[in-house]
């Protein structure tokens, strides 16, 4: 999608609220962020964010890792 439409669209989200944020480690969260920024953020047009609302039960350390890595 990025290759086809990235010059005309802005992508938003992409950080998993079903797998990575609630079930992964802080390192998993940072890795997923790096991957999304590398792919979706290439040449701009990406807003780094969770794919949807962060669910109850998500470990606080994963939320902190997300916020720190996004800086």
N, CA, C, O and CB atoms as a CASP TS submission, in Angstrom:
PFRMAT TS
TARGET T0000
AUTHOR 0000-0000-0000
METHOD Language model
MODEL 1
PARENT N/A
ATOM      1  N   UNK     1       0.823  -1.186   0.000  1.00  0.00           N
ATOM      2  CA  UNK     1       0.000   0.000   0.000  1.00  0.00           C
ATOM      3  C   UNK     1       0.872   1.258   0.000  1.00  0.00           C
ATOM      4  O   UNK     1       0.587   2.223  -0.709  1.00  0.00           O
ATOM      5  CB  UNK     1      -0.939  -0.006   1.206  1.00  0.00           C
ATOM      6  N   UNK     2       1.931   1.234   0.800  1.00  0.00           N
ATOM      7  CA  UNK     2       2.813   2.401   0.859  1.00  0.00           C
ATOM      8  C   UNK     2       3.433   2.655  -0.509  1.00  0.00           C
ATOM      9  O   UNK     2       3.498   3.798  -0.962  1.00  0.00           O
ATOM     10  CB  UNK     2       3.917   2.202   1.923  1.00  0.00           C
ATOM     11  N   UNK     3       3.890   1.589  -1.169  1.00  0.00           N
ATOM     12  CA  UNK     3       4.502   1.753  -2.491  1.00  0.00           C
ATOM     13  C   UNK     3       3.507   2.287  -3.517  1.00  0.00           C
ATOM     14  O   UNK     3       3.865   3.104  -4.365  1.00  0.00           O
ATOM     15  CB  UNK     3       5.076   0.424  -2.972  1.00  0.00           C
ATOM     16  N   UNK     4       2.260   1.828  -3.441  1.00  0.00           N
ATOM     17  CA  UNK     4       1.261   2.236  -4.427  1.00  0.00           C
ATOM     18  C   UNK     4       0.654   3.615  -4.151  1.00  0.00           C
ATOM     19  O   UNK     4       0.438   4.400  -5.074  1.00  0.00           O
ATOM     20  CB  UNK     4       0.164   1.214  -4.477  1.00  0.00           C
ATOM     21  N   UNK     5       0.385   3.900  -2.884  1.00  0.00           N
ATOM     22  CA  UNK     5      -0.396   5.094  -2.557  1.00  0.00           C
ATOM     23  C   UNK     5       0.296   6.059  -1.598  1.00  0.00           C
ATOM     24  O   UNK     5      -0.282   7.083  -1.232  1.00  0.00           O
ATOM     25  CB  UNK     5      -1.697   4.682  -1.970  1.00  0.00           C
ATOM     26  N   UNK     6       1.510   5.752  -1.191  1.00  0.00           N
ATOM     27  CA  UNK     6       2.194   6.544  -0.177  1.00  0.00           C
ATOM     28  C   UNK     6       2.412   7.994  -0.526  1.00  0.00           C
ATOM     29  O   UNK     6       2.581   8.829   0.363  1.00  0.00           O
ATOM     30  CB  UNK     6       3.483   5.942   0.110  1.00  0.00           C
ATOM     31  N   UNK     7       2.412   8.308  -1.803  1.00  0.00           N
ATOM     32  CA  UNK     7       2.588   9.712  -2.191  1.00  0.00           C
ATOM     33  C   UNK     7       1.272  10.490  -2.153  1.00  0.00           C
ATOM     34  O   UNK     7       1.259  11.710  -2.314  1.00  0.00           O
ATOM     35  CB  UNK     7       3.192   9.795  -3.589  1.00  0.00           C
ATOM     36  N   UNK     8       0.147   9.761  -1.934  1.00  0.00           N
ATOM     37  CA  UNK     8      -1.168  10.417  -1.920  1.00  0.00           C
ATOM     38  C   UNK     8      -1.942  10.194  -0.628  1.00  0.00           C
ATOM     39  O   UNK     8      -2.974  10.827  -0.407  1.00  0.00           O
ATOM     40  CB  UNK     8      -1.992   9.928  -3.077  1.00  0.00           C
ATOM     41  N   UNK     9      -1.454   9.300   0.226  1.00  0.00           N
ATOM     42  CA  UNK     9      -2.150   8.978   1.468  1.00  0.00           C
ATOM     43  C   UNK     9      -1.235   9.164   2.662  1.00  0.00           C
ATOM     44  O   UNK     9      -0.011   9.116   2.540  1.00  0.00           O
ATOM     45  CB  UNK     9      -2.681   7.547   1.432  1.00  0.00           C
ATOM     46  N   UNK    10      -1.837   9.376   3.807  1.00  0.00           N
ATOM     47  CA  UNK    10      -1.116   9.378   5.069  1.00  0.00           C
ATOM     48  C   UNK    10      -1.587   8.153   5.848  1.00  0.00           C
ATOM     49  O   UNK    10      -2.788   7.945   6.026  1.00  0.00           O
ATOM     50  CB  UNK    10      -1.354  10.717   5.878  1.00  0.00           C
ATOM     51  N   UNK    11      -0.649   7.358   6.303  1.00  0.00           N
ATOM     52  CA  UNK    11      -0.993   6.165   7.078  1.00  0.00           C
ATOM     53  C   UNK    11      -0.958   6.504   8.562  1.00  0.00           C
ATOM     54  O   UNK    11      -0.118   7.282   9.013  1.00  0.00           O
ATOM     55  CB  UNK    11      -0.023   4.990   6.761  1.00  0.00           C
ATOM     56  N   UNK    12      -1.889   5.904   9.321  1.00  0.00           N
ATOM     57  CA  UNK    12      -2.044   6.183  10.747  1.00  0.00           C
ATOM     58  C   UNK    12      -2.186   4.871  11.488  1.00  0.00           C
ATOM     59  O   UNK    12      -2.932   3.990  11.059  1.00  0.00           O
ATOM     60  CB  UNK    12      -3.266   7.102  11.015  1.00  0.00           C
ATOM     61  N   UNK    13      -1.477   4.732  12.598  1.00  0.00           N
ATOM     62  CA  UNK    13      -1.606   3.531  13.427  1.00  0.00           C
ATOM     63  C   UNK    13      -0.570   2.491  13.087  1.00  0.00           C
ATOM     64  O   UNK    13       0.559   2.815  12.719  1.00  0.00           O
ATOM     65  CB  UNK    13      -2.980   2.936  13.279  1.00  0.00           C
ATOM     66  N   UNK    14      -0.963   1.235  13.212  1.00  0.00           N
ATOM     67  CA  UNK    14      -0.081   0.145  12.833  1.00  0.00           C
ATOM     68  C   UNK    14       0.585  -0.577  13.985  1.00  0.00           C
ATOM     69  O   UNK    14       1.157  -1.648  13.786  1.00  0.00           O
ATOM     70  CB  UNK    14       0.950   0.655  11.944  1.00  0.00           C
ATOM     71  N   UNK    15       0.526  -0.018  15.189  1.00  0.00           N
ATOM     72  CA  UNK    15       1.102  -0.712  16.345  1.00  0.00           C
ATOM     73  C   UNK    15      -0.002  -1.586  16.941  1.00  0.00           C
ATOM     74  O   UNK    15      -1.042  -1.082  17.365  1.00  0.00           O
ATOM     75  CB  UNK    15       1.680   0.309  17.419  1.00  0.00           C
ATOM     76  N   UNK    16       0.231  -2.880  16.968  1.00  0.00           N
ATOM     77  CA  UNK    16      -0.807  -3.851  17.323  1.00  0.00           C
ATOM     78  C   UNK    16      -1.292  -3.715  18.768  1.00  0.00           C
ATOM     79  O   UNK    16      -0.502  -3.730  19.712  1.00  0.00           O
ATOM     80  CB  UNK    16      -0.288  -5.249  17.100  1.00  0.00           C
ATOM     81  N   UNK    17      -2.615  -3.582  18.913  1.00  0.00           N
ATOM     82  CA  UNK    17      -3.227  -3.562  20.251  1.00  0.00           C
ATOM     83  C   UNK    17      -3.799  -4.929  20.606  1.00  0.00           C
ATOM     84  O   UNK    17      -4.366  -5.104  21.685  1.00  0.00           O
ATOM     85  CB  UNK    17      -4.336  -2.491  20.325  1.00  0.00           C
ATOM     86  N   UNK    18      -3.656  -5.895  19.710  1.00  0.00           N
ATOM     87  CA  UNK    18      -4.123  -7.253  19.978  1.00  0.00           C
ATOM     88  C   UNK    18      -2.979  -8.187  20.341  1.00  0.00           C
ATOM     89  O   UNK    18      -3.169  -9.159  21.072  1.00  0.00           O
ATOM     90  CB  UNK    18      -4.866  -7.798  18.774  1.00  0.00           C
ATOM     91  N   UNK    19      -1.788  -7.889  19.828  1.00  0.00           N
ATOM     92  CA  UNK    19      -0.659  -8.781  20.075  1.00  0.00           C
ATOM     93  C   UNK    19       0.494  -8.066  20.784  1.00  0.00           C
ATOM     94  O   UNK    19       0.822  -8.388  21.926  1.00  0.00           O
ATOM     95  CB  UNK    19      -0.170  -9.374  18.763  1.00  0.00           C
ATOM     96  N   UNK    20       1.101  -7.106  20.109  1.00  0.00           N
ATOM     97  CA  UNK    20       2.347  -6.528  20.607  1.00  0.00           C
ATOM     98  C   UNK    20       2.171  -5.745  21.907  1.00  0.00           C
ATOM     99  O   UNK    20       2.850  -6.035  22.892  1.00  0.00           O
ATOM    100  CB  UNK    20       2.937  -5.627  19.559  1.00  0.00           C
ATOM    101  N   UNK    21       1.278  -4.765  21.927  1.00  0.00           N
ATOM    102  CA  UNK    21       1.137  -3.959  23.146  1.00  0.00           C
ATOM    103  C   UNK    21       0.668  -4.783  24.348  1.00  0.00           C
ATOM    104  O   UNK    21       1.273  -4.663  25.413  1.00  0.00           O
ATOM    105  CB  UNK    21       0.161  -2.823  22.900  1.00  0.00           C
ATOM    106  N   UNK    22      -0.377  -5.613  24.239  1.00  0.00           N
ATOM    107  CA  UNK    22      -0.822  -6.325  25.431  1.00  0.00           C
ATOM    108  C   UNK    22      -0.009  -7.574  25.778  1.00  0.00           C
ATOM    109  O   UNK    22       0.075  -7.945  26.948  1.00  0.00           O
ATOM    110  CB  UNK    22      -2.238  -6.709  25.260  1.00  0.00           C
ATOM    111  N   UNK    23       0.587  -8.224  24.785  1.00  0.00           N
ATOM    112  CA  UNK    23       1.220  -9.532  25.030  1.00  0.00           C
ATOM    113  C   UNK    23       2.725  -9.557  24.825  1.00  0.00           C
ATOM    114  O   UNK    23       3.400 -10.472  25.296  1.00  0.00           O
ATOM    115  CB  UNK    23       0.606 -10.552  24.141  1.00  0.00           C
ATOM    116  N   UNK    24       3.258  -8.558  24.125  1.00  0.00           N
ATOM    117  CA  UNK    24       4.695  -8.533  23.850  1.00  0.00           C
ATOM    118  C   UNK    24       5.481  -7.932  25.002  1.00  0.00           C
ATOM    119  O   UNK    24       4.928  -7.534  26.028  1.00  0.00           O
ATOM    120  CB  UNK    24       4.973  -7.755  22.579  1.00  0.00           C
ATOM    121  N   UNK    25       6.780  -7.880  24.797  1.00  0.00           N
ATOM    122  CA  UNK    25       7.665  -7.241  25.763  1.00  0.00           C
ATOM    123  C   UNK    25       7.895  -5.796  25.332  1.00  0.00           C
ATOM    124  O   UNK    25       7.508  -5.397  24.234  1.00  0.00           O
ATOM    125  CB  UNK    25       9.019  -8.011  25.885  1.00  0.00           C
ATOM    126  N   UNK    26       8.520  -5.026  26.200  1.00  0.00           N
ATOM    127  CA  UNK    26       8.861  -3.649  25.849  1.00  0.00           C
ATOM    128  C   UNK    26       9.772  -3.640  24.617  1.00  0.00           C
ATOM    129  O   UNK    26       9.656  -2.758  23.767  1.00  0.00           O
ATOM    130  CB  UNK    26       9.549  -2.929  27.044  1.00  0.00           C
ATOM    131  N   UNK    27      10.670  -4.611  24.520  1.00  0.00           N
ATOM    132  CA  UNK    27      11.551  -4.714  23.350  1.00  0.00           C
ATOM    133  C   UNK    27      10.744  -5.006  22.087  1.00  0.00           C
ATOM    134  O   UNK    27      11.064  -4.487  21.018  1.00  0.00           O
ATOM    135  CB  UNK    27      12.611  -5.815  23.567  1.00  0.00           C
ATOM    136  N   UNK    28       9.705  -5.827  22.199  1.00  0.00           N
ATOM    137  CA  UNK    28       8.834  -6.116  21.051  1.00  0.00           C
ATOM    138  C   UNK    28       8.134  -4.841  20.572  1.00  0.00           C
ATOM    139  O   UNK    28       7.997  -4.608  19.371  1.00  0.00           O
ATOM    140  CB  UNK    28       7.784  -7.196  21.424  1.00  0.00           C
ATOM    141  N   UNK    29       7.699  -4.027  21.523  1.00  0.00           N
ATOM    142  CA  UNK    29       7.018  -2.776  21.187  1.00  0.00           C
ATOM    143  C   UNK    29       7.972  -1.857  20.433  1.00  0.00           C
ATOM    144  O   UNK    29       7.616  -1.291  19.400  1.00  0.00           O
ATOM    145  CB  UNK    29       6.485  -2.077  22.464  1.00  0.00           C
ATOM    146  N   UNK    30       9.184  -1.713  20.957  1.00  0.00           N
ATOM    147  CA  UNK    30      10.175  -0.858  20.291  1.00  0.00           C
ATOM    148  C   UNK    30      10.501  -1.369  18.886  1.00  0.00           C
ATOM    149  O   UNK    30      10.628  -0.578  17.951  1.00  0.00           O
ATOM    150  CB  UNK    30      11.460  -0.782  21.130  1.00  0.00           C
ATOM    151  N   UNK    31      10.637  -2.685  18.738  1.00  0.00           N
ATOM    152  CA  UNK    31      10.949  -3.281  17.431  1.00  0.00           C
ATOM    153  C   UNK    31       9.816  -3.015  16.439  1.00  0.00           C
ATOM    154  O   UNK    31      10.069  -2.643  15.293  1.00  0.00           O
ATOM    155  CB  UNK    31      11.192  -4.806  17.569  1.00  0.00           C
ATOM    156  N   UNK    32       8.572  -3.206  16.876  1.00  0.00           N
ATOM    157  CA  UNK    32       7.440  -2.970  15.977  1.00  0.00           C
ATOM    158  C   UNK    32       7.385  -1.495  15.560  1.00  0.00           C
ATOM    159  O   UNK    32       7.113  -1.187  14.399  1.00  0.00           O
ATOM    160  CB  UNK    32       6.112  -3.386  16.656  1.00  0.00           C
ATOM    161  N   UNK    33       7.641  -0.597  16.496  1.00  0.00           N
ATOM    162  CA  UNK    33       7.673   0.828  16.157  1.00  0.00           C
ATOM    163  C   UNK    33       8.748   1.119  15.120  1.00  0.00           C
ATOM    164  O   UNK    33       8.495   1.816  14.137  1.00  0.00           O
ATOM    165  CB  UNK    33       7.914   1.673  17.413  1.00  0.00           C
ATOM    166  N   UNK    34       9.932   0.592  15.334  1.00  0.00           N
ATOM    167  CA  UNK    34      11.026   0.812  14.383  1.00  0.00           C
ATOM    168  C   UNK    34      10.645   0.309  12.993  1.00  0.00           C
ATOM    169  O   UNK    34      10.914   0.971  11.990  1.00  0.00           O
ATOM    170  CB  UNK    34      12.310   0.112  14.867  1.00  0.00           C
ATOM    171  N   UNK    35      10.016  -0.873  12.940  1.00  0.00           N
ATOM    172  CA  UNK    35       9.597  -1.443  11.652  1.00  0.00           C
ATOM    173  C   UNK    35       8.560  -0.562  10.965  1.00  0.00           C
ATOM    174  O   UNK    35       8.657  -0.315   9.763  1.00  0.00           O
ATOM    175  CB  UNK    35       9.031  -2.851  11.852  1.00  0.00           C
ATOM    176  N   UNK    36       7.568  -0.088  11.718  1.00  0.00           N
ATOM    177  CA  UNK    36       6.514   0.737  11.122  1.00  0.00           C
ATOM    178  C   UNK    36       7.077   2.072  10.628  1.00  0.00           C
ATOM    179  O   UNK    36       6.702   2.550   9.557  1.00  0.00           O
ATOM    180  CB  UNK    36       5.385   0.982  12.140  1.00  0.00           C
ATOM    181  N   UNK    37       7.972   2.666  11.407  1.00  0.00           N
ATOM    182  CA  UNK    37       8.572   3.932  10.999  1.00  0.00           C
ATOM    183  C   UNK    37       9.411   3.721   9.740  1.00  0.00           C
ATOM    184  O   UNK    37       9.371   4.540   8.821  1.00  0.00           O
ATOM    185  CB  UNK    37       9.439   4.523  12.140  1.00  0.00           C
ATOM    186  N   UNK    38      10.167   2.629   9.698  1.00  0.00           N
ATOM    187  CA  UNK    38      11.013   2.347   8.536  1.00  0.00           C
ATOM    188  C   UNK    38      10.175   2.152   7.282  1.00  0.00           C
ATOM    189  O   UNK    38      10.510   2.692   6.228  1.00  0.00           O
ATOM    190  CB  UNK    38      11.872   1.105   8.788  1.00  0.00           C
ATOM    191  N   UNK    39       9.091   1.391   7.379  1.00  0.00           N
ATOM    192  CA  UNK    39       8.279   1.071   6.203  1.00  0.00           C
ATOM    193  C   UNK    39       7.260   2.171   5.906  1.00  0.00           C
ATOM    194  O   UNK    39       7.266   2.745   4.817  1.00  0.00           O
ATOM    195  CB  UNK    39       7.561  -0.263   6.406  1.00  0.00           C
ATOM    196  N   UNK    40       6.395   2.460   6.857  1.00  0.00           N
ATOM    197  CA  UNK    40       5.314   3.421   6.605  1.00  0.00           C
ATOM    198  C   UNK    40       5.789   4.866   6.654  1.00  0.00           C
ATOM    199  O   UNK    40       5.188   5.738   6.026  1.00  0.00           O
ATOM    200  CB  UNK    40       4.203   3.225   7.613  1.00  0.00           C
ATOM    201  N   UNK    41       6.856   5.125   7.389  1.00  0.00           N
ATOM    202  CA  UNK    41       7.350   6.481   7.495  1.00  0.00           C
ATOM    203  C   UNK    41       8.336   6.876   6.411  1.00  0.00           C
ATOM    204  O   UNK    41       8.766   8.027   6.344  1.00  0.00           O
ATOM    205  CB  UNK    41       7.980   6.665   8.808  1.00  0.00           C
ATOM    206  N   UNK    42       8.692   5.922   5.563  1.00  0.00           N
ATOM    207  CA  UNK    42       9.645   6.213   4.484  1.00  0.00           C
ATOM    208  C   UNK    42       9.113   7.343   3.605  1.00  0.00           C
ATOM    209  O   UNK    42       8.020   7.239   3.047  1.00  0.00           O
ATOM    210  CB  UNK    42       9.913   4.945   3.629  1.00  0.00           C
ATOM    211  N   UNK    43       9.869   8.398   3.488  1.00  0.00           N
ATOM    212  CA  UNK    43       9.481   9.596   2.718  1.00  0.00           C
ATOM    213  C   UNK    43       8.250  10.307   3.288  1.00  0.00           C
ATOM    214  O   UNK    43       7.544  10.997   2.552  1.00  0.00           O
ATOM    215  CB  UNK    43       9.209   9.211   1.275  1.00  0.00           C
ATOM    216  N   UNK    44       7.987  10.150   4.572  1.00  0.00           N
ATOM    217  CA  UNK    44       6.882  10.853   5.228  1.00  0.00           C
ATOM    218  C   UNK    44       5.537  10.180   5.028  1.00  0.00           C
ATOM    219  O   UNK    44       5.446   9.108   4.428  1.00  0.00           O
ATOM    220  CB  UNK    44       6.806  12.260   4.725  1.00  0.00           C
ATOM    221  N   UNK    45       4.502  10.817   5.533  1.00  0.00           N
ATOM    222  CA  UNK    45       3.153  10.302   5.351  1.00  0.00           C
ATOM    223  C   UNK    45       2.751   9.225   6.338  1.00  0.00           C
ATOM    224  O   UNK    45       1.959   8.345   6.000  1.00  0.00           O
ATOM    225  CB  UNK    45       3.015   9.773   3.989  1.00  0.00           C
ATOM    226  N   UNK    46       3.286   9.277   7.571  1.00  0.00           N
ATOM    227  CA  UNK    46       2.912   8.281   8.577  1.00  0.00           C
ATOM    228  C   UNK    46       2.753   8.953   9.930  1.00  0.00           C
ATOM    229  O   UNK    46       3.604   9.734  10.355  1.00  0.00           O
ATOM    230  CB  UNK    46       3.963   7.149   8.655  1.00  0.00           C
ATOM    231  N   UNK    47       1.642   8.635  10.606  1.00  0.00           N
ATOM    232  CA  UNK    47       1.395   9.082  11.971  1.00  0.00           C
ATOM    233  C   UNK    47       1.534   7.861  12.871  1.00  0.00           C
ATOM    234  O   UNK    47       0.704   6.953  12.820  1.00  0.00           O
ATOM    235  CB  UNK    47      -0.027   9.757  12.122  1.00  0.00           C
ATOM    236  N   UNK    48       2.573   7.835  13.689  1.00  0.00           N
ATOM    237  CA  UNK    48       2.842   6.720  14.587  1.00  0.00           C
ATOM    238  C   UNK    48       1.778   6.686  15.677  1.00  0.00           C
ATOM    239  O   UNK    48       1.585   7.670  16.392  1.00  0.00           O
ATOM    240  CB  UNK    48       4.260   6.833  15.204  1.00  0.00           C
ATOM    241  N   UNK    49       1.087   5.552  15.805  1.00  0.00           N
ATOM    242  CA  UNK    49       0.029   5.418  16.802  1.00  0.00           C
ATOM    243  C   UNK    49      -0.354   3.949  16.916  1.00  0.00           C
ATOM    244  O   UNK    49      -0.048   3.156  16.026  1.00  0.00           O
ATOM    245  CB  UNK    49      -1.208   6.288  16.431  1.00  0.00           C
ATOM    246  N   UNK    50      -1.025   3.581  18.012  1.00  0.00           N
ATOM    247  CA  UNK    50      -1.593   2.242  18.078  1.00  0.00           C
ATOM    248  C   UNK    50      -2.648   2.072  16.989  1.00  0.00           C
ATOM    249  O   UNK    50      -3.194   3.053  16.484  1.00  0.00           O
ATOM    250  CB  UNK    50      -2.202   1.974  19.472  1.00  0.00           C
ATOM    251  N   UNK    51      -2.928   0.828  16.635  1.00  0.00           N
ATOM    252  CA  UNK    51      -3.912   0.573  15.579  1.00  0.00           C
ATOM    253  C   UNK    51      -5.331   0.914  16.009  1.00  0.00           C
ATOM    254  O   UNK    51      -6.206   1.102  15.164  1.00  0.00           O
ATOM    255  CB  UNK    51      -3.850  -0.876  15.153  1.00  0.00           C
ATOM    256  N   UNK    52      -5.564   0.994  17.305  1.00  0.00           N
ATOM    257  CA  UNK    52      -6.884   1.301  17.847  1.00  0.00           C
ATOM    258  C   UNK    52      -6.666   1.695  19.299  1.00  0.00           C
ATOM    259  O   UNK    52      -5.533   1.976  19.691  1.00  0.00           O
ATOM    260  CB  UNK    52      -7.888   0.076  17.712  1.00  0.00           C
ATOM    261  N   UNK    53      -7.702   1.722  20.091  1.00  0.00           N
ATOM    262  CA  UNK    53      -7.599   2.060  21.505  1.00  0.00           C
ATOM    263  C   UNK    53      -6.775   1.018  22.251  1.00  0.00           C
ATOM    264  O   UNK    53      -6.958  -0.184  22.059  1.00  0.00           O
ATOM    265  CB  UNK    53      -8.992   2.181  22.130  1.00  0.00           C
ATOM    266  N   UNK    54      -5.873   1.484  23.096  1.00  0.00           N
ATOM    267  CA  UNK    54      -5.091   0.553  23.924  1.00  0.00           C
ATOM    268  C   UNK    54      -6.051  -0.097  24.913  1.00  0.00           C
ATOM    269  O   UNK    54      -6.793   0.584  25.620  1.00  0.00           O
ATOM    270  CB  UNK    54      -3.905   1.289  24.676  1.00  0.00           C
ATOM    271  N   UNK    55      -6.022  -1.411  24.950  1.00  0.00           N
ATOM    272  CA  UNK    55      -6.977  -2.173  25.748  1.00  0.00           C
ATOM    273  C   UNK    55      -6.574  -2.265  27.216  1.00  0.00           C
ATOM    274  O   UNK    55      -5.396  -2.187  27.565  1.00  0.00           O
ATOM    275  CB  UNK    55      -7.128  -3.559  25.177  1.00  0.00           C
ATOM    276  N   UNK    56      -7.590  -2.435  28.067  1.00  0.00           N
ATOM    277  CA  UNK    56      -7.356  -2.678  29.489  1.00  0.00           C
ATOM    278  C   UNK    56      -6.499  -3.932  29.622  1.00  0.00           C
ATOM    279  O   UNK    56      -6.653  -4.881  28.853  1.00  0.00           O
ATOM    280  CB  UNK    56      -8.705  -2.831  30.275  1.00  0.00           C
ATOM    281  N   UNK    57      -5.616  -3.929  30.579  1.00  0.00           N
ATOM    282  CA  UNK    57      -4.752  -5.080  30.801  1.00  0.00           C
ATOM    283  C   UNK    57      -3.425  -4.986  30.070  1.00  0.00           C
ATOM    284  O   UNK    57      -2.556  -5.840  30.250  1.00  0.00           O
ATOM    285  CB  UNK    57      -5.457  -6.323  30.385  1.00  0.00           C
ATOM    286  N   UNK    58      -3.258  -3.954  29.245  1.00  0.00           N
ATOM    287  CA  UNK    58      -1.972  -3.767  28.577  1.00  0.00           C
ATOM    288  C   UNK    58      -0.949  -3.376  29.642  1.00  0.00           C
ATOM    289  O   UNK    58      -1.189  -2.448  30.414  1.00  0.00           O
ATOM    290  CB  UNK    58      -2.062  -2.677  27.440  1.00  0.00           C
ATOM    291  N   UNK    59       0.186  -4.071  29.694  1.00  0.00           N
ATOM    292  CA  UNK    59       1.180  -3.751  30.724  1.00  0.00           C
ATOM    293  C   UNK    59       1.641  -2.298  30.616  1.00  0.00           C
ATOM    294  O   UNK    59       1.983  -1.832  29.529  1.00  0.00           O
ATOM    295  CB  UNK    59       2.389  -4.694  30.613  1.00  0.00           C
ATOM    296  N   UNK    60       1.648  -1.591  31.733  1.00  0.00           N
ATOM    297  CA  UNK    60       2.075  -0.192  31.723  1.00  0.00           C
ATOM    298  C   UNK    60       3.472  -0.004  31.127  1.00  0.00           C
ATOM    299  O   UNK    60       3.735   1.004  30.472  1.00  0.00           O
ATOM    300  CB  UNK    60       2.048   0.361  33.133  1.00  0.00           C
ATOM    301  N   UNK    61       4.365  -0.970  31.352  1.00  0.00           N
ATOM    302  CA  UNK    61       5.724  -0.832  30.824  1.00  0.00           C
ATOM    303  C   UNK    61       5.739  -0.845  29.284  1.00  0.00           C
ATOM    304  O   UNK    61       6.634  -0.267  28.668  1.00  0.00           O
ATOM    305  CB  UNK    61       6.615  -1.961  31.368  1.00  0.00           C
ATOM    306  N   UNK    62       4.751  -1.501  28.671  1.00  0.00           N
ATOM    307  CA  UNK    62       4.665  -1.490  27.208  1.00  0.00           C
ATOM    308  C   UNK    62       4.154  -0.149  26.695  1.00  0.00           C
ATOM    309  O   UNK    62       4.573   0.318  25.636  1.00  0.00           O
ATOM    310  CB  UNK    62       3.754  -2.618  26.718  1.00  0.00           C
ATOM    311  N   UNK    63       3.260   0.459  27.441  1.00  0.00           N
ATOM    312  CA  UNK    63       2.771   1.792  27.067  1.00  0.00           C
ATOM    313  C   UNK    63       3.911   2.803  27.202  1.00  0.00           C
ATOM    314  O   UNK    63       4.099   3.654  26.332  1.00  0.00           O
ATOM    315  CB  UNK    63       1.552   2.213  27.954  1.00  0.00           C
ATOM    316  N   UNK    64       4.660   2.707  28.280  1.00  0.00           N
ATOM    317  CA  UNK    64       5.816   3.591  28.478  1.00  0.00           C
ATOM    318  C   UNK    64       6.835   3.373  27.369  1.00  0.00           C
ATOM    319  O   UNK    64       7.374   4.339  26.830  1.00  0.00           O
ATOM    320  CB  UNK    64       6.468   3.345  29.863  1.00  0.00           C
ATOM    321  N   UNK    65       7.111   2.103  27.014  1.00  0.00           N
ATOM    322  CA  UNK    65       8.055   1.808  25.925  1.00  0.00           C
ATOM    323  C   UNK    65       7.581   2.428  24.618  1.00  0.00           C
ATOM    324  O   UNK    65       8.385   2.968  23.859  1.00  0.00           O
ATOM    325  CB  UNK    65       8.229   0.286  25.753  1.00  0.00           C
ATOM    326  N   UNK    66       6.278   2.352  24.353  1.00  0.00           N
ATOM    327  CA  UNK    66       5.727   2.957  23.143  1.00  0.00           C
ATOM    328  C   UNK    66       5.979   4.465  23.141  1.00  0.00           C
ATOM    329  O   UNK    66       6.457   5.018  22.151  1.00  0.00           O
ATOM    330  CB  UNK    66       4.217   2.664  23.030  1.00  0.00           C
ATOM    331  N   UNK    67       5.657   5.117  24.245  1.00  0.00           N
ATOM    332  CA  UNK    67       5.806   6.570  24.331  1.00  0.00           C
ATOM    333  C   UNK    67       7.267   6.986  24.236  1.00  0.00           C
ATOM    334  O   UNK    67       7.586   7.968  23.566  1.00  0.00           O
ATOM    335  CB  UNK    67       5.201   7.089  25.631  1.00  0.00           C
ATOM    336  N   UNK    68       8.150   6.260  24.892  1.00  0.00           N
ATOM    337  CA  UNK    68       9.571   6.601  24.846  1.00  0.00           C
ATOM    338  C   UNK    68      10.153   6.395  23.455  1.00  0.00           C
ATOM    339  O   UNK    68      10.912   7.232  22.967  1.00  0.00           O
ATOM    340  CB  UNK    68      10.346   5.771  25.859  1.00  0.00           C
ATOM    341  N   UNK    69       9.802   5.289  22.819  1.00  0.00           N
ATOM    342  CA  UNK    69      10.336   4.994  21.492  1.00  0.00           C
ATOM    343  C   UNK    69       9.808   5.966  20.441  1.00  0.00           C
ATOM    344  O   UNK    69      10.463   6.209  19.428  1.00  0.00           O
ATOM    345  CB  UNK    69       9.994   3.566  21.095  1.00  0.00           C
ATOM    346  N   UNK    70       8.623   6.517  20.687  1.00  0.00           N
ATOM    347  CA  UNK    70       8.033   7.427  19.703  1.00  0.00           C
ATOM    348  C   UNK    70       8.724   8.791  19.694  1.00  0.00           C
ATOM    349  O   UNK    70       8.555   9.569  18.755  1.00  0.00           O
ATOM    350  CB  UNK    70       6.548   7.606  19.984  1.00  0.00           C
ATOM    351  N   UNK    71       9.486   9.073  20.721  1.00  0.00           N
ATOM    352  CA  UNK    71      10.194  10.352  20.780  1.00  0.00           C
ATOM    353  C   UNK    71      11.369  10.291  19.886  1.00  0.00           C
ATOM    354  O   UNK    71      12.114  11.265  19.779  1.00  0.00           O
ATOM    355  CB  UNK    71      10.624  10.703  22.198  1.00  0.00           C
TER
END
